[in-house]
Amino acid sequence: MSTAAILANPASGKDIRRLVAHGSVFDNQEKVRIVRRLILGLEQAGVDRILYMPDGYGIVPRALNAISPSIPVLPVEMPMRNTQQDTVVAAGIMETLGVDVMVVLGGDGTSRAVCKGTTRVPLMPLSTGTNNVFPFMVEATVAGLAAGLVASGRLPREMACRQSCIFDILLDGEPVDVALVDAAVYSDVFMASRAVWDMEKVPQLFLTRCRADAIGLSAVGGALRHIEPDTPHGLALDLSQDASMRVHATIAPGMLADVGVSMVRDMHPGDVFPVDLSPCIIAVDGEREVEVHRGQRASVRLRTDGPWVVSVSQAMELAREYGVFVENAKN
């Protein structure tokens, strides 16, 4: 029995960057509409059942109010704390239940929470967050079709998905967290709001990927290099406002920063790059998460065995080649 899962974060797209930047708000009713189209796409692709993470708003049950799919759409049983930990726990449960693909609604932080639960189940990350570097901005019906074709086995995972690189965040040599896109060393020692927007307080930046058209901290590296998610190397940048090389980057919606870059280094799989500052805070995928106390040694390590991610374009092109959506006319 092929199974797809839906993990929709009701809190995504609503953080403090709406006040300091100019990002759009993804209200939960829009997420309901996205999930509605997603379910129809998954059903059409041949998925036998859909499991979903419960949430306080009831995104999936509200989506089902207007449609009647022919396949079961069921919640998983789990404790709800209404925190990011719900997503971590739900992802682990989905793996245990043998889910074939997980569709995630949120931003970079939500996708990261899923990968803290498991990196073994292929993901279809849909953008409903702030800085959407890891997730896709794609029509949900098509996303459902692509994810469903992978889940049902009608397309081979190795051809329809790409395996992303990932960072381990190490404290005294032991992994304590992960990052999918970026890890930024922040000179503040207080968590305060979790979002990062003051680049003068970021002396080091590590990137698993970067593109010229990216948004968020990876846009800084995107002005210098083009690194795809499955390219087996990353980028380490030393930043300084006194540096002669200046990079103009869109670090948040409507927010551009002038960033001084004093050193650019390639990161290879398994290499450990030390964090030069202690104490400090390390922000992962745009959110301050890891506290480094005085005397602790922090570092960042690149791995190539990150999550498998369904490529919508690859999956739909394969579907065309295989004739998935074409029936031969009979004379």
C-alpha positions in Angstrom: 0.0 0.0 0.0 1.5 3.3 -1.1 1.3 6.1 1.5 1.9 9.8 1.3 2.1 12.1 4.3 1.2 15.8 4.7 2.9 17.9 7.4 1.5 21.4 7.3 3.0 24.0 9.7 0.2 26.5 10.8 2.9 28.9 12.1 5.0 29.2 9.0 5.1 32.5 7.2 4.3 34.6 10.2 7.5 35.3 12.0 9.1 38.7 13.1 10.5 39.2 9.6 7.0 40.5 8.7 7.8 43.5 10.9 11.5 44.2 9.9 11.2 43.1 6.3 8.3 43.2 3.8 7.4 39.5 3.4 3.9 38.2 2.5 1.8 36.4 5.1 0.7 32.9 4.3 -2.6 32.7 6.3 -3.8 29.3 7.3 -6.9 29.5 5.0 -4.5 29.7 2.0 -2.7 26.6 3.4 -6.1 24.8 3.5 -6.6 25.6 -0.2 -3.1 24.4 -1.0 -3.7 21.1 0.9 -7.0 20.6 -0.9 -5.3 20.7 -4.3 -2.5 18.6 -3.0 -4.8 15.8 -1.9 -6.4 15.7 -5.3 -3.1 15.5 -7.0 -1.9 12.7 -4.7 -5.1 10.8 -5.3 -4.9 11.1 -9.1 -1.2 9.9 -9.0 -2.3 6.6 -7.5 -1.5 6.9 -3.8 -3.5 4.4 -1.7 -3.8 6.5 1.5 -2.7 9.8 3.0 -1.6 10.3 6.6 -1.3 13.8 8.1 0.2 15.6 11.1 -2.6 17.1 13.3 -2.4 20.7 14.2 -4.3 23.2 16.3 -5.9 25.0 13.3 -7.0 21.8 11.6 -5.6 22.5 8.1 -6.2 19.1 6.6 -9.7 18.5 8.1 -10.7 21.9 6.8 -9.4 21.0 3.4 -11.5 17.9 3.4 -14.7 19.9 4.0 -14.9 20.8 0.3 -13.7 17.6 -1.3 -14.4 13.8 -1.1 -11.3 11.9 -2.1 -11.7 8.2 -2.8 -8.7 7.3 -0.6 -8.5 7.5 3.2 -7.0 10.7 4.6 -6.1 9.9 8.3 -4.4 11.7 11.2 -1.5 10.1 13.0 -1.8 9.7 16.8 0.8 11.9 18.5 1.0 14.4 21.4 0.6 18.0 20.3 2.7 20.8 21.9 2.1 23.4 19.3 5.8 23.9 18.8 8.4 23.0 16.2 8.9 19.7 18.0 5.5 18.5 16.7 7.0 18.5 13.2 10.1 16.6 14.3 8.0 14.0 16.1 5.5 13.6 13.2 8.3 13.1 10.7 9.8 10.2 12.8 6.3 8.7 13.2 5.8 8.8 9.4 9.0 7.0 8.8 8.0 4.3 11.3 4.6 3.9 9.6 6.3 3.3 6.3 5.3 6.5 4.5 6.7 6.6 1.0 6.9 10.4 0.6 6.2 13.4 2.8 4.8 16.7 1.6 5.8 19.6 3.8 4.2 23.0 3.9 6.4 25.6 5.5 9.7 27.4 5.0 13.3 26.4 5.5 12.8 26.0 9.2 9.9 23.6 8.8 11.8 21.5 6.4 14.7 21.4 8.7 12.4 20.2 11.6 11.2 17.4 9.3 14.8 16.4 8.6 15.6 16.3 12.3 12.9 13.6 12.5 14.1 11.6 9.5 16.1 12.1 6.3 15.2 8.6 4.9 11.7 9.5 3.5 11.7 11.6 0.3 10.3 15.1 0.7 8.2 17.4 -1.4 8.7 20.8 0.4 6.2 23.5 -0.6 6.8 27.1 0.2 4.6 28.7 2.8 7.4 30.3 4.9 9.6 33.4 4.9 12.9 32.6 3.2 12.0 29.7 1.0 15.3 28.4 -0.3 14.8 24.7 0.4 11.1 24.5 -0.4 9.5 25.0 -3.8 7.1 27.6 -5.1 5.0 25.3 -7.3 1.3 24.7 -8.0 0.1 22.2 -5.3 -1.9 20.1 -7.8 1.3 19.4 -9.8 3.3 18.9 -6.6 0.8 16.3 -5.5 1.0 14.5 -8.8 4.9 14.5 -8.7 5.0 13.3 -5.1 2.3 10.8 -5.7 4.0 9.2 -8.6 7.1 8.7 -6.4 5.1 7.4 -3.5 3.1 4.9 -5.6 6.3 3.6 -7.2 5.3 4.6 -10.7 8.5 6.6 -10.9 11.9 5.4 -9.5 13.1 7.5 -6.6 16.7 7.7 -7.8 15.5 9.3 -11.1 12.7 11.6 -9.7 14.5 12.9 -6.6 17.8 14.6 -5.8 19.7 14.0 -2.6 20.6 17.3 -0.9 23.7 18.1 1.2 23.3 18.9 4.8 25.3 20.5 7.7 26.1 19.0 11.1 26.5 21.6 13.8 29.0 20.3 16.3 29.7 21.3 19.9 32.9 20.0 21.3 33.0 17.5 18.4 29.4 16.1 18.9 26.5 16.8 16.6 23.8 18.9 18.2 21.8 20.2 15.3 21.5 20.3 11.5 21.1 22.9 8.8 19.8 22.4 5.3 20.8 25.7 3.7 22.9 27.9 5.9 24.6 28.2 9.3 25.4 31.7 10.4 27.6 32.6 13.4 25.9 35.4 15.3 28.0 37.5 17.7 25.0 38.1 20.1 24.8 35.8 23.1 21.1 36.3 23.6 18.4 34.4 21.6 15.9 37.2 21.6 13.9 36.9 18.3 15.1 33.9 16.4 15.3 35.5 12.9 18.6 36.9 11.7 18.7 40.2 9.8 21.6 42.3 11.2 24.5 41.2 9.0 27.0 43.3 11.0 26.7 40.7 13.7 27.5 37.7 11.4 31.3 37.1 11.2 31.0 33.7 9.6 28.5 32.1 7.2 28.4 28.5 5.9 26.3 27.5 2.9 25.3 24.1 1.5 23.9 25.8 -1.6 23.7 29.2 -3.2 22.3 30.9 -6.3 22.2 34.4 -7.7 18.4 34.4 -7.5 18.2 33.1 -3.9 16.7 35.0 -1.0 18.0 34.8 2.6 21.5 34.4 3.8 22.4 32.1 0.9 22.0 35.1 -1.4 25.3 36.4 0.0 27.1 33.3 -1.4 24.9 33.4 -4.5 26.6 36.6 -5.6 29.9 34.7 -5.7 29.1 31.1 -6.6 26.4 28.8 -8.0 26.1 25.6 -5.9 23.2 23.2 -6.5 21.7 21.3 -3.5 23.2 18.0 -4.6 26.6 19.4 -5.5 29.1 17.7 -3.2 30.6 20.9 -1.7 29.6 23.9 0.2 30.9 27.4 0.8 32.4 29.1 3.9 32.5 32.9 4.1 34.3 35.1 6.5 32.4 38.4 6.8 33.7 41.8 7.9 32.3 45.3 7.4 35.9 46.4 6.8 36.5 44.0 3.9 37.2 45.5 0.5 35.0 43.0 -1.3 31.3 44.0 -1.0 28.3 41.9 -1.8 24.8 43.2 -2.2 22.3 40.5 -1.3 18.6 40.1 -0.7 18.7 38.7 2.8 14.9 38.8 3.4 11.8 39.9 1.4 12.3 43.6 0.6 15.5 43.7 2.7 18.8 44.2 0.9 22.2 44.3 2.7 25.7 45.4 1.8 27.9 42.7 3.2 31.7 42.7 3.3 33.4 39.4 2.5 37.0 38.9 3.6 37.5 35.2 2.8 35.9 32.6 0.5 36.6 28.9 1.0 35.2 25.7 -0.5 33.8 23.1 1.9 34.3 19.4 1.0 32.3 16.5 2.5 33.6 15.5 5.9 35.7 18.6 6.4 35.2 20.3 9.8 35.3 24.1 9.8 35.7 25.7 13.2 33.6 28.6 14.5 36.0 31.3 15.5 33.8 32.9 18.1 32.9 31.8 21.6 30.5 32.6 23.2 28.1 33.1 20.3 24.8 31.8 18.8 24.6 29.8 15.6 21.6 30.4 13.4 20.5 27.5 11.3 18.4 28.1 8.2 17.7 31.7 9.3 16.8 31.0 12.9 19.0 31.3 16.0 19.0 27.9 17.6 22.4 26.8 18.9 23.9 28.5 21.9 27.7 28.3 22.2 28.9 29.0 25.7 32.2 30.4 26.7 34.9 27.7 26.5 32.8 25.5 24.1 34.2 24.7 20.6 31.7 24.9 17.8 32.2 23.7 14.2 30.3 22.9 11.0 30.6 19.8 8.9 29.2 19.2 5.4 27.6 15.8 4.6 26.2 14.6 1.3 23.7 12.1 2.7 21.0 14.7 3.4 17.3 14.3 2.5 16.0 13.0 -0.8 13.8 15.8 -2.4 11.3 15.2 -5.2 12.1 17.3 -8.2 8.8 18.4 -9.7 10.4 19.1 -13.1 12.3 15.8 -13.2 9.3 13.8 -12.0 6.9 15.3 -14.5 9.4 14.9 -17.4 9.8 11.3 -16.4 6.1 10.9 -16.3 5.9 12.2 -19.9 8.7 9.9 -21.0 6.9 6.9 -19.4 3.5 8.0 -20.9 2.0 8.0 -17.4 -0.8 10.5 -18.3 -1.4 9.2 -21.8 -3.8 6.5 -22.9 -3.4 5.0 -26.4 -6.4 5.7 -28.6 -8.2 2.6 -29.9 -9.5 2.4 -33.4 
